[in-house]
């Protein structure tokens, strides 16, 4: 029974933190256009990620690597 005095507030705090992170993600636009990003990832081409483009040119992905 005494463990509930610790576990209940910790679980409530964890749920509130997760709700806060989810609210931040929604308000900052993380879920705005999921379809376009999924298509861009599958198609590649001109909209490919910078890491793919750099790797195809043989460049270092990290500028500090020379």
N, C-alpha and C positions, 0 to 999 in steps of 0.2 A: 504493500500500500504506500509506503514512503517513497518508492521509486516513481510513483505517479506525480508526486509533487515536483519532480525534476523533469520527467519525460513529457508531461502535458505542456508546460510553458515552452520547452524547447521545440516541440512539434508545432505549436502555434506560431512561434517565431519563424520557423523554417517555412511554413506555409505562407506567412505574410511576406517573407523575403522572395519566395518564388512568384507570388502574385505581383510583387513590385517589379521584378525583373521582366515578367511577361508584359506588364503595363508599359514599362519603358520601351520594350521592343516594338510594341504596337504603335506607340506614340512617335517613335523615331523613324517609322516607315520601313521596318525590317520585313514586313509582310505585304508590301504594296503590290508588287508585280511578280508573283511566283511563276507564272506560265512563261513569260518572256525569258527569265533567267534559266529555267529548265531547258527551254529550246535552244538558247545560246550555248549552254553547256554541251548539249548533244550535237549541235551542228558544227561548232568550231568556226572555221573560215575567218573572215575579216574581224569578227568580234571575239576571237579567241582570247584566252587570258594572257596577260603579259608573260607569265612563266612559260607557257607553251611557245609563244613567239620567240622568247629569248633562247629557249632550249633548241628550237629548230634552227636558229642562226648560230648556235654553238657558243653563245655568250654565257657568262657566269650569271646565275640567278641573283646572287648577292654582290652588289658593287664592291664590297670590301674584299671579295675573293680575287679581284684583278681581272 
